[in-house]
Amino acid sequence: MSTSGNSVTAEISGYCSVLEAPPGTDVRVMVSTTANQFRLGLAKASASGGTDELSHALEPVGGVDEQILAGKVQHCRAGSYGWVDAIVTPAGTDTLTISAVIWPTLADLGRSQTVIELTAEGLMFALELSPEGWLRAVAGASGDDRTIVTAGQLHSRYWYLVEATLDAKTGTLRATTLPIDSPVPGDAQVDATVPLDHAVMLPTELAMTLAGRRSADGLRRVNADGFYNGKIDTPLLRVGSVEPSLAAQRLPHTDIDDEGSVIARWNLGADPAGVTFADASGHGYHGEFVNAPMRAVTGYRWKGDCLDFNFDAVNYRAVYFHDDDLEDASWECSAVVSLPADLSSGMYAVTLSCDGAEDHIPVFVVPAVGAPRAKVAFLTPTFTYLAYANGRLADEVDYEGSGLTNRTVVLCERERQVRQHLEYGSSTYDLHTDGSGVCYSSHLRPVLTMRNDHRSAIQDAPRHFAADLALTTWLDSLGAGYDVLTDHGLHARGYDEIKDYTVLITGSHPEYWSSRMLDAAEEYKAAGGSIMYLGANGFYWVTSASKDRPHLIEIRRGTSAIRSWESDPGELYHSQSGEMGSLWRYRGRSPNKLVGIGMTSQGWDTKAPGFARTEHAMDPRAKFIFNGIDDELIGDFGLVMGGASGDELDRADPALGTPRHALTVATSEPHSKYYLLATEEMRLPTPMITGENNPKVRSDITFLQTPAGGAVFSVGSITWAGSLAYNNFDNNVARMTENVLRDFLHRNVEK
């Protein structure tokens, strides 16, 4: 980020090789800057506040020397593609044919899009879409030496067989387009053949690129540009020419091909959790994907008979490419930060600075393997941070104009930086260039929304990481020993990651959870561990991550939920885990079962309310929660939206799994018309969905005991953390939260 008054002086940003690291280990840091040199250090991050706003601080870590390093600009290369090298053609080959079934989503994009490209020294042979959406076959050496033939205009979101034949013997180039599922009268096969402008000689070895053309620059082994948007199903490379009139019989899955002429037939649907694709011809020309194109998607033969790719491999052989996919920025390592061996677990940041610019990249320092554990663990919601990474919802939703808020949407400097660097990739709330939803998110890129100075646009206040710093700073203010853990660590190691802690504290918005994380939390609770759920909209979306690619999370959206996009039919199952996506409540694992409350409403107005005690506040089991608190209203103040019950809200509901012995000790004061009932709570269209007319629009503070001696305390609001920090943690929200923590530390002492 860079500003000097209103003039930009320099720019700097970066990311780390890992999100979490134990003391005594090295963290690689990737940096891009316009400055000739920059400074790099390590600091502990914190957040506190008076009565106006939450403020953040970075305290340099002793024993870590500041580094002064040479700077350079590094570029993100967004766009997904596939590649295969060293494809050997049979001796004497004078004719090659390439084909695939494709489903373009931006056929007339205004630039060329490469579907398949074959390259060798002195030769390029490709199928591509013209800027206007016409299929073109291109062949030749380079530049003006290339021959182009055009065959048929393609339209977005229709399936086509596309094919090209390069015949060196006859000196011709042919292209064929065959609509497969067009309902439009007159759509028919188009064939075109032209003589080659220059003679070509087919090489004995080729390289193949899918959904892009090879380029020379960049850090990856294979780089590409000219990206295609859409699906590709079963690309095929064969020796010899084919009869155009038999195109319909040559669809890849009819299995009537002359196998002797097939060099490679790629099944793009195999191993959807991985980065490779298989050559089904038996010749071993397997390939690799770059930048995480969408896997587990329907192919051209899919008719809706099966919705789960695990049981229908034939109809899920396609892959969905986007020109803005990004899994790994692939920047060169700029520096290595060595974490001191005696560094305490906590929230830290690698600090970067140069002329008028700075950045600070979070590093979550977790306990070393085998090291003594504190009694308290703070579980950092890193899956949620990635789900929202570099999100631009304020651009896609007119919150003010559509009546969703009476607040002014304010873009902070970080939000403006996100919009200046679209190449840094999107959040899972954003849409791809072609309008489809983004289902993957990676931390191997600058994540500008995961910074302590980021302010969410609609709240005009810290949210996610910047807000969660208030929770760990509160723990520091109490002198309570604690360890910082992450979603990534819990997903990777399961119950073993948390089994030794007496109290597990969540972040303010732990929305995205994997099945392994839920399993671990349920086992922890059953074993007598106590949970403090200090937020809302938690345990909501089914999330997955591969053990081989832990930097990448996956979301599929659908069924019924608050969502900015919806998965296409047949594509609700996760490629990485094979499980059904959507909400956990539709999998029988509602958050109410785990923590007593679950998502019910969201809204944003100029003043969030506080909570009023209920009759259960005097229950002997729960009276300790209010020790030292005389106020009837709890949290009618705050540094985020002005109150403790705001943003997104959770409520208790036995119908959704809230245990019958759970006590609702406080419930929110009435909310305004800007708070709306969650989509999944509505069965029929009705105007009775606001805080002014629907009793379900509320947040509840609940307490429940568990059979093994633990307990669960849940606050039902994202803005709780902002009220906790109010007046430097001297208020009734902080007192209540401290009462619960100190009580929970003495429960089930065997933990």
C-alpha positions in Angstrom: 0.0 0.0 0.0 1.3 3.4 -0.8 0.2 7.0 -0.2 1.8 10.3 0.5 -1.0 12.8 0.9 -2.8 12.4 -2.4 0.2 11.3 -4.4 1.5 7.8 -4.8 5.2 7.6 -4.0 5.9 3.8 -4.0 4.1 0.6 -3.7 4.8 -2.6 -1.8 2.9 -5.9 -1.2 3.7 -9.5 -0.4 2.7 -12.8 0.9 4.3 -15.6 3.0 4.9 -19.2 2.1 2.8 -20.3 5.0 0.0 -18.9 7.2 1.1 -20.7 10.4 4.5 -21.5 11.6 6.0 -22.6 15.0 8.9 -20.8 16.8 12.3 -21.7 15.5 11.3 -22.1 11.9 11.9 -20.1 8.8 9.2 -18.3 6.8 9.8 -17.4 3.2 8.5 -14.0 2.1 7.6 -13.0 -1.4 7.6 -9.2 -2.1 6.9 -6.9 -5.0 7.7 -3.3 -4.8 8.4 -0.3 -7.1 11.1 0.9 -4.7 14.8 0.0 -5.2 15.0 -1.3 -1.7 12.7 -2.0 1.2 12.9 -2.9 4.9 11.6 -6.1 6.4 10.9 -6.9 10.0 8.7 -8.9 12.4 6.1 -7.5 14.7 3.4 -8.6 17.1 0.0 -7.3 16.1 -2.7 -6.0 18.5 -5.9 -4.0 18.5 -7.6 -1.9 21.2 -9.6 1.2 21.5 -11.1 4.0 23.5 -14.6 5.1 22.8 -14.3 6.1 19.1 -12.7 3.4 17.0 -10.6 0.3 17.1 -6.9 1.1 16.6 -4.1 -1.3 15.7 -0.5 -1.5 16.7 2.6 -3.4 15.5 5.3 -4.0 18.2 8.7 -5.1 16.7 9.8 -8.5 18.0 13.1 -8.3 19.9 15.9 -10.3 18.6 14.8 -10.1 15.0 17.0 -7.7 13.1 15.4 -5.5 10.4 16.6 -6.5 6.9 17.3 -4.0 4.2 16.8 -5.7 0.8 16.8 -5.0 -2.9 13.3 -4.4 -4.3 11.8 -5.4 -7.6 8.4 -5.6 -9.2 6.9 -9.1 -9.5 3.8 -9.9 -11.5 0.9 -12.2 -10.8 0.0 -14.5 -13.7 -3.7 -15.2 -13.4 -5.4 -17.6 -15.8 -5.8 -21.4 -15.6 -4.6 -23.8 -18.2 -3.2 -27.3 -18.7 0.0 -28.6 -20.3 1.7 -31.7 -21.6 5.3 -32.0 -22.8 7.2 -34.5 -24.9 4.4 -36.0 -27.0 6.1 -38.2 -29.6 4.4 -38.6 -33.0 4.8 -41.8 -34.9 7.5 -42.0 -37.5 6.3 -40.7 -40.9 3.4 -38.7 -39.5 2.3 -36.1 -42.1 -1.2 -35.3 -40.8 -2.4 -34.4 -37.3 -5.9 -33.8 -36.0 -6.8 -32.2 -32.7 -10.4 -32.1 -31.3 -12.4 -31.5 -28.2 -15.9 -30.8 -27.0 -16.1 -27.3 -25.6 -18.6 -25.1 -23.8 -17.4 -21.5 -24.1 -18.7 -19.0 -21.6 -17.4 -15.8 -23.2 -17.4 -16.7 -26.9 -17.2 -13.1 -28.2 -14.8 -11.8 -25.6 -13.2 -9.3 -27.8 -9.8 -11.0 -27.9 -8.6 -14.4 -29.1 -8.9 -17.4 -26.8 -6.8 -20.5 -27.3 -8.6 -23.8 -26.8 -5.8 -26.2 -27.7 -2.3 -25.4 -28.9 0.4 -27.8 -30.2 3.9 -26.4 -30.3 7.3 -27.5 -31.4 10.3 -25.6 -32.7 9.3 -23.9 -35.8 5.6 -24.9 -35.6 2.4 -23.9 -33.9 -0.9 -25.6 -34.6 -4.0 -24.5 -32.6 -7.7 -24.3 -32.2 -8.9 -20.9 -31.0 -11.8 -18.6 -30.8 -11.6 -15.3 -32.6 -12.5 -12.0 -30.8 -16.0 -12.3 -32.2 -16.4 -16.0 -31.3 -15.6 -17.8 -34.6 -13.7 -21.0 -34.4 -10.3 -20.7 -36.0 -7.6 -23.3 -36.8 -4.2 -21.7 -37.0 -1.0 -23.3 -38.2 2.5 -22.2 -39.2 5.8 -21.1 -38.0 5.3 -17.7 -36.5 3.8 -14.3 -37.2 3.0 -13.7 -40.8 3.9 -17.3 -41.7 0.7 -18.6 -40.1 -2.4 -19.9 -42.0 -5.9 -19.3 -40.5 -9.1 -21.0 -41.4 -12.5 -20.1 -39.9 -15.4 -22.5 -39.4 -18.6 -21.4 -37.7 -19.5 -18.9 -35.0 -19.8 -20.3 -31.5 -22.2 -18.9 -28.8 -21.7 -18.8 -25.1 -23.0 -21.7 -22.9 -23.6 -24.2 -25.7 -21.6 -27.4 -26.4 -19.7 -27.8 -29.6 -17.4 -30.4 -31.1 -14.4 -28.5 -32.5 -11.7 -30.1 -34.7 -8.8 -29.1 -36.8 -6.6 -31.1 -39.2 -3.2 -30.0 -40.3 -2.2 -32.0 -43.4 1.4 -31.4 -44.4 1.1 -33.9 -47.3 -1.7 -32.1 -49.1 -0.7 -28.7 -47.8 -4.1 -27.9 -46.2 -5.6 -26.8 -43.0 -9.2 -27.8 -42.1 -11.5 -26.7 -39.3 -14.9 -28.2 -38.2 -17.6 -26.9 -35.8 -20.5 -29.2 -34.8 -23.2 -27.8 -32.4 -24.2 -30.6 -30.0 -27.1 -29.2 -28.0 -28.3 -26.2 -29.9 -32.1 -25.7 -29.9 -31.8 -23.0 -32.6 -33.1 -24.0 -36.1 -30.4 -23.7 -38.7 -27.4 -24.4 -36.4 -25.5 -27.0 -38.2 -22.0 -28.4 -38.8 -19.6 -26.0 -40.5 -16.4 -27.2 -42.3 -13.8 -25.1 -44.0 -10.5 -26.0 -45.7 -7.8 -23.7 -47.0 -4.3 -24.3 -48.5 -1.4 -23.6 -46.3 0.4 -20.3 -47.0 3.7 -22.0 -46.4 4.8 -25.6 -46.4 5.2 -27.2 -42.9 7.0 -30.2 -41.6 5.5 -32.0 -38.7 7.9 -32.6 -35.8 8.6 -35.9 -34.0 7.9 -34.3 -30.6 5.2 -31.8 -29.6 4.0 -30.0 -26.5 0.3 -29.4 -25.9 -1.4 -26.5 -24.0 -5.0 -26.4 -23.0 -7.0 -23.2 -22.6 -4.0 -21.0 -23.3 -1.0 -20.5 -25.5 2.5 -20.8 -24.3 4.6 -17.8 -23.5 8.2 -17.5 -22.7 8.2 -15.2 -19.7 7.4 -16.0 -16.1 8.7 -18.3 -13.3 6.7 -21.4 -13.9 8.0 -24.3 -15.9 5.3 -23.6 -18.5 3.6 -20.2 -18.8 0.7 -19.2 -20.9 -1.6 -16.4 -22.0 -4.5 -16.0 -24.5 -6.7 -17.8 -22.0 -9.9 -19.4 -22.8 -13.1 -19.1 -20.6 -15.3 -22.2 -20.5 -15.3 -26.0 -20.3 -13.2 -28.4 -22.3 -14.2 -32.1 -22.4 -11.9 -34.9 -23.6 -9.4 -33.3 -25.9 -8.0 -35.7 -28.5 -4.8 -35.8 -30.6 -4.6 -38.3 -33.5 -2.6 -39.1 -36.5 -4.2 -38.7 -39.9 -7.1 -36.8 -41.3 -10.8 -37.6 -40.7 -13.9 -37.4 -42.8 -15.8 -34.2 -42.0 -19.2 -35.8 -42.7 -18.6 -38.3 -39.9 -18.0 -35.6 -37.2 -21.1 -36.6 -35.2 -19.8 -40.1 -34.9 -16.4 -39.0 -33.6 -17.7 -37.5 -30.4 -15.1 -38.5 -27.9 -17.2 -40.8 -25.8 -18.7 -42.9 -28.6 -15.6 -45.2 -28.6 -15.6 -45.8 -32.3 -12.3 -44.1 -32.9 -9.5 -46.0 -34.7 -7.4 -46.5 -31.6 -4.4 -47.1 -33.7 -4.5 -43.5 -34.9 -4.9 -42.0 -31.4 -1.8 -40.4 -29.9 -3.5 -39.1 -26.8 -7.0 -39.0 -25.4 -7.1 -36.9 -22.2 -9.6 -37.5 -19.4 -9.7 -34.2 -17.7 -12.1 -35.4 -15.0 -9.8 -38.0 -13.4 -8.4 -37.2 -9.9 -10.4 -34.0 -9.4 -8.6 -33.2 -6.2 -5.2 -33.1 -7.9 -3.3 -31.0 -10.4 -2.8 -33.7 -13.1 -4.9 -35.1 -15.9 -4.6 -38.5 -17.4 -4.0 -39.7 -20.9 -6.6 -42.5 -21.3 -5.0 -43.8 -24.5 -2.5 -45.8 -22.6 0.4 -43.9 -24.1 1.3 -42.0 -20.9 1.1 -38.4 -22.1 -0.3 -37.2 -18.8 -0.6 -33.5 -18.1 -0.7 -30.9 -15.4 -3.0 -28.0 -14.6 -1.9 -24.6 -13.5 -3.9 -22.1 -11.4 -6.7 -24.4 -10.3 -9.3 -24.5 -13.1 -12.6 -25.7 -11.7 -12.8 -29.5 -11.4 -15.7 -31.9 -10.7 -17.9 -30.1 -13.4 -20.4 -31.6 -15.8 -19.4 -32.6 -19.3 -21.4 -32.5 -22.5 -23.2 -35.8 -22.0 -24.5 -35.0 -18.5 -28.3 -35.0 -18.5 -29.1 -34.6 -14.8 -29.4 -38.3 -14.0 -26.6 -38.2 -11.4 -25.6 -35.1 -9.3 -22.5 -36.6 -7.8 -19.3 -37.0 -9.9 -18.1 -39.7 -7.5 -20.7 -42.0 -9.1 -20.7 -40.8 -12.7 -17.1 -40.5 -14.0 -18.1 -40.6 -17.7 -20.2 -37.5 -17.5 -17.7 -35.5 -15.4 -14.7 -35.5 -17.8 -14.7 -31.7 -18.3 -12.7 -28.9 -16.7 -13.8 -25.3 -16.4 -11.1 -22.8 -17.2 -11.2 -19.0 -16.3 -8.8 -16.3 -17.4 -8.7 -14.9 -13.9 -8.1 -18.2 -11.9 -5.1 -17.9 -9.5 -3.7 -20.5 -7.2 -0.1 -19.4 -6.8 1.4 -16.0 -7.7 4.7 -17.9 -8.1 6.8 -14.9 -7.0 10.5 -15.4 -6.3 11.4 -15.5 -2.6 12.6 -12.1 -1.5 13.7 -12.9 2.1 13.6 -15.4 4.8 12.4 -14.6 8.3 13.7 -16.8 11.1 11.2 -17.0 14.0 13.0 -17.0 17.3 13.0 -20.3 19.2 11.5 -18.6 22.3 8.8 -16.7 20.4 5.5 -17.0 22.1 2.4 -18.2 20.2 0.4 -15.3 18.9 -0.6 -13.0 16.0 2.4 -11.6 14.2 3.1 -9.8 11.0 6.0 -9.6 8.6 6.4 -5.8 8.1 7.5 -4.3 4.8 8.2 -0.7 4.2 9.8 1.6 1.6 9.4 5.2 0.5 5.9 6.2 1.6 4.6 2.6 1.5 4.1 -0.3 3.8 2.6 -3.7 4.1 2.2 -6.2 7.0 1.6 -9.9 6.2 0.1 -12.0 9.0 2.0 -14.9 10.4 0.2 -17.0 13.0 2.8 -18.4 15.3 1.5 -21.8 16.6 3.1 -23.9 19.4 5.9 -26.2 18.3 5.3 -29.9 18.1 5.8 -31.4 21.6 6.0 -28.0 23.3 3.9 -27.4 26.5 0.4 -26.1 25.8 -1.4 -23.2 27.4 -4.9 -23.9 28.8 -6.6 -21.6 26.3 -6.5 -21.8 22.5 -7.6 -19.1 20.2 -8.7 -20.6 16.9 -8.0 -18.1 14.1 -10.6 -18.5 11.4 -8.1 -18.6 8.5 -10.5 -20.5 6.2 -12.9 -17.5 6.5 -10.1 -15.1 5.9 -9.4 -16.9 2.6 -13.1 -17.1 1.7 -13.3 -13.3 1.8 -9.7 -12.7 0.4 -9.6 -9.6 -1.8 -13.4 -9.6 -1.9 -15.2 -6.8 -3.9 -18.8 -7.3 -2.7 -19.2 -3.5 -2.3 -18.8 -3.3 -6.1 -21.2 -6.1 -6.9 -24.0 -5.2 -4.5 -25.5 -1.7 -4.2 -26.0 -1.8 -0.5 -27.2 1.8 -0.2 -29.2 2.0 -3.4 -31.0 -1.3 -2.8 -32.1 -0.3 0.7 -29.9 -2.8 2.5 -28.4 -0.2 4.7 -28.6 3.4 5.8 -24.8 3.5 6.2 -22.5 5.1 3.8 -20.3 2.5 2.1 -16.7 3.6 2.5 -13.7 2.2 0.7 -10.6 2.3 2.8 -7.1 2.5 1.3 -6.8 -1.3 1.4 -10.1 -1.7 -0.4 -8.9 0.7 -3.1 -5.7 -1.3 -3.4 -7.7 -4.5 -4.0 -9.4 -2.8 -6.9 -6.1 -1.6 -8.3 -4.7 -5.1 -8.3 -7.4 -7.4 -9.7 -4.5 -9.7 -10.8 -4.1 -10.7 -7.1 -7.2 -12.8 -7.5 -10.7 -12.8 -6.0 -12.7 -14.0 -3.0 -15.2 -16.8 -3.1 -17.9 -14.1 -3.0 -16.8 -12.6 -6.3 -17.5 -13.6 -9.9 -15.1 -14.7 -12.6 -14.8 -12.7 -15.8 -17.5 -14.9 -17.3 -20.0 -14.3 -14.4 -19.5 -17.7 -12.8 -18.7 -18.0 -9.1 -15.2 -18.2 -7.7 -15.0 -21.5 -5.8 -11.3 -21.7 -4.8 -9.2 -19.3 -2.8 -5.5 -19.5 -2.0 -3.1 -17.8 0.4 -0.2 -18.0 -2.1 -0.8 -14.4 -3.3 -1.1 -11.0 -1.6 -4.4 -11.1 0.4 -4.9 -7.4 1.0 -8.1 -7.8 3.1 -6.1 -9.8 5.6 -4.3 -6.8 7.0 -4.6 -5.1 10.4 -5.4 -1.8 8.8 -8.2 -3.2 6.6 -11.7 -1.8 7.2 -14.7 -3.5 5.7 -16.6 -1.2 3.4 -20.1 -1.6 4.6 -19.2 -1.6 8.3 -16.6 1.1 7.8 -14.8 -0.8 10.6 -12.4 -3.7 11.1 -13.8 -7.2 10.3 -12.3 -10.6 10.2 -8.5 -10.5 10.9 -8.4 -6.9 11.9 -11.4 -7.4 14.3 -10.1 -10.7 15.7 -6.9 -8.9 16.9 -9.2 -7.3 19.5 -9.9 -10.8 20.9 -6.2 -11.8 21.3 -5.3 -8.4 22.6 -8.1 -8.8 25.3 -6.5 -12.1 26.3 -3.1 -10.3 26.6 -4.7 -7.6 28.7 -5.9 -10.3 31.2 -2.5 -11.9 31.3 -4.3 -15.1 30.3 -1.8 -17.6 28.7 -3.1 -18.7 25.4 -1.9 -20.4 22.1 -2.9 -19.3 18.7 -4.1 -22.0 16.3 -5.5 -21.8 12.8 -8.3 -23.5 10.8 -5.6 -24.8 8.6 -3.9 -26.6 11.5 -7.2 -27.9 12.9 -8.1 -29.3 9.4 -4.7 -30.8 9.0 -4.3 -32.4 12.4 -7.9 -32.8 13.6 -8.7 -33.5 17.3 -5.0 -33.8 18.2 -4.6 -30.1 17.5 -7.0 -29.1 20.4 -7.3 -32.1 22.7 -5.0 -30.7 25.4 -6.7 -27.3 25.8 -9.3 -26.5 28.5 -10.9 -23.7 26.6 -11.3 -23.2 22.9 -12.1 -19.6 21.8 -13.3 -18.9 18.3 -12.9 -15.7 16.2 -15.6 -13.2 15.5 -16.7 -14.8 12.2 -15.7 -18.5 11.9 -18.0 -19.1 9.0 -16.1 -21.7 6.9 -15.5 -25.1 8.4 -14.5 -28.5 7.0 -15.9 -31.8 8.1 -12.6 -32.7 9.8 -12.8 -29.5 11.8 -16.4 -30.2 12.9 -15.4 -33.7 13.8 -12.6 -32.4 16.0 -14.8 -29.8 17.7 -17.5 -32.3 18.5 -14.9 -34.8 19.9 -13.4 -32.0 21.9 -16.8 -31.0 23.4 -17.6 -34.6 24.1 -14.3 -35.0 26.0 -15.1 -32.2 28.3 -13.5 -29.2 26.5 -15.3 -25.9 26.8 -16.0 -23.6 23.9 -16.4 -19.8 23.8 -18.0 -18.9 20.5 -17.3 -15.1 20.4 -19.0 -14.3 17.1 -21.7 -15.3 14.7 -22.5 -16.9 11.3 -20.1 -19.6 12.4 -19.9 -23.3 11.2 -22.0 -22.3 8.2 -20.5 -23.3 4.8 -19.1 -26.7 4.0 -15.4 -26.1 3.2 -12.7 -28.4 2.0 -8.9 -28.3 1.5 -6.6 -31.0 0.1 -3.7 -32.3 2.2 -1.5 -31.9 -0.9 -2.6 -28.3 -1.5 -3.4 -26.9 2.0 -3.1 -23.3 0.7 -6.3 -23.8 -1.4 -9.8 -23.9 0.1 -12.9 -24.8 -1.9 -16.6 -23.7 -1.6 -19.6 -24.8 -3.5 -22.8 -22.7 -3.0 -26.3 -23.8 -3.5 -29.6 -25.2 -2.2 -30.7 -22.2 -0.1 -28.5 -19.7 1.7 -27.3 -16.2 1.7 -25.0 -16.3 -1.4 -23.6 -14.1 -4.1 -23.6 -16.9 -6.7 -24.9 -20.4 -7.0 -23.2 -23.6 -8.2 -24.5 -24.9 -11.6 -26.7 -28.0 -11.5 -24.6 -31.1 -10.9 -21.7 -29.1 -9.5 -22.5 -28.9 -5.8 -20.0 -31.6 -4.8 -16.4 -30.5 -3.8 -13.6 -31.6 -6.1 -11.1 -31.8 -3.2 -13.1 -33.9 -0.7 -15.9 -35.4 -2.9 -18.5 -34.3 -0.4 -21.7 -32.2 -1.0 -21.3 -28.5 -0.6 -23.8 -25.8 0.6 -24.6 -25.3 4.3 -23.8 -27.6 7.1 -27.4 -27.4 8.3 -28.4 -29.3 5.1 -26.0 -32.0 6.0 -27.6 -32.4 9.4 -24.8 -30.6 11.2 -26.3 -27.2 12.1 -24.2 -24.9 14.2 -27.0 -25.0 16.8 -26.1 -28.6 17.7 -22.5 -27.7 18.4 -22.7 -24.3 20.0 -26.4 -23.7 20.8 -27.1 -21.0 18.2 -27.0 -20.6 14.4 -27.2 -18.0 11.6 -30.5 -16.2 11.4 -30.1 -12.6 10.1 -27.7 -10.0 8.7 -28.0 -6.3 8.5 -26.1 -3.0 8.7 -27.4 0.2 10.1 -26.0 3.2 11.9 -26.5 1.9 15.4 -26.4 -1.8 16.4 -28.3 -2.5 19.6 -27.1 -4.3 22.8 -28.5 -7.2 24.7 -31.2 -7.4 27.4 -31.1 -10.0 30.1 -33.7 -12.8 30.1 -35.2 -14.7 33.1 -32.5 -17.3 32.5 -29.8 -14.9 33.6 -30.8 -15.7 37.2 -30.6 -19.4 36.7 -28.1 -20.8 39.3 -26.2 -22.5 36.4 -25.6 -19.2 34.7 -25.5 -16.5 37.4 -21.7 -16.4 37.3 -21.9 -14.9 33.8 -23.2 -11.6 35.3 -20.9 -11.3 38.3 -20.0 -7.7 38.8 -22.5 -6.5 36.2 -25.4 -4.3 37.4 -26.4 -3.0 34.0 -29.6 -4.4 32.5 -28.4 -3.8 28.9 -25.2 -5.4 27.8 -23.1 -4.0 25.0 -25.3 -1.0 24.0 -21.9 0.5 22.8 -19.1 -0.6 20.6 -16.3 0.3 18.2 -17.9 -1.6 15.4 -21.3 -0.4 14.3 -22.0 1.0 17.7 -23.3 -2.0 19.5 -22.7 -5.6 20.5 -25.5 -7.2 18.4 -24.7 -6.3 14.9 -23.6 -7.3 11.4 -24.6 -11.0 11.3 -26.6 -12.6 14.0 -27.2 -16.1 15.4 -30.2 -17.3 17.5 -31.2 -20.3 19.5 -33.8 -22.7 18.0 -34.6 -26.2 19.3 -35.9 -27.0 15.8 -32.4 -26.6 14.4 -30.7 -28.5 17.1 -30.2 -26.2 20.1 -30.0 -28.6 23.1 -33.1 -28.4 25.3 -31.1 -27.5 28.4 -29.4 -24.6 26.8 -30.1 -21.3 28.5 -30.6 -18.1 26.6 -29.3 -15.6 29.2 -29.7 -12.5 27.0 -31.3 -11.6 23.7 -30.8 -8.5 21.5 -32.8 -5.4 21.7 -35.0 -4.9 18.6 -33.2 -4.5 15.3 -34.1 -2.1 12.5 -35.7 -2.8 9.1 -32.1 -3.1 7.7 -31.7 -6.5 9.4 -33.2 -9.2 7.2 -34.0 -12.8 7.9 -31.5 -15.3 6.4 -32.6 -16.8 3.1 -32.6 -20.4 4.4 -35.2 -19.3 7.1 -37.8 -18.4 4.5 -40.2 -21.0 3.0 -42.6 -18.6 1.1 -42.2 -15.1 -0.2 -43.2 -12.7 2.5 -42.5 -9.1 3.6 -42.3 -10.2 7.2 -38.5 -10.6 7.2 -37.1 -7.5 8.9 -36.0 -6.7 12.4 -39.1 -4.7 12.8 -41.6 -7.5 12.1 -40.0 -10.9 12.5 -39.0 -12.3 16.0 -36.4 -14.6 14.4 -34.3 -11.5 13.6 -32.3 -11.3 16.8 -29.2 -12.6 18.4 -29.1 -14.7 21.5 -26.4 -15.2 24.2 -26.6 -18.8 25.3 -24.9 -21.0 27.8 -25.0 -24.8 28.1 -23.2 -27.5 30.1 -21.9 -30.7 28.6 -22.1 -34.2 30.1 -18.3 -34.5 30.3 -17.9 -31.4 32.5 -17.3 -28.7 29.9 -19.6 -25.9 28.8 -20.3 -23.7 25.8 -20.9 -20.0 25.8 -22.1 -18.3 22.5 -22.7 -14.6 21.9 -24.5 -14.6 18.6 -23.0 -11.5 17.0 -20.0 -10.5 14.9 -19.7 -7.1 16.5 -19.2 -8.5 20.0 -15.4 -8.1 19.6 -15.8 -4.4 18.8 -17.8 -3.9 22.0 -15.3 -6.0 24.0 -12.5 -3.6 23.1 -14.6 -0.5 24.0 -13.0 1.8 26.6 -9.8 -0.3 26.5 -11.6 -3.5 27.6 -13.3 -1.8 30.6 -17.0 -2.5 30.0 -19.8 -5.0 30.7 -19.1 -7.0 27.6 -15.5 -7.5 28.6 -16.5 -8.3 32.2 -19.0 -10.9 31.0 -16.6 -12.5 28.7 -13.9 -12.6 31.4 -16.3 -14.1 33.8 -17.0 -17.0 31.4 -13.3 -17.5 30.6 -12.3 -17.7 34.3 -15.2 -20.1 35.1 -14.4 -22.3 32.1 -10.7 -22.6 33.1 -11.8 -24.3 36.3 -14.2 -26.7 34.7 -13.1 -30.3 34.0 -9.7 -29.7 35.6 -8.4 -32.9 34.0 -8.4 -31.0 30.6 
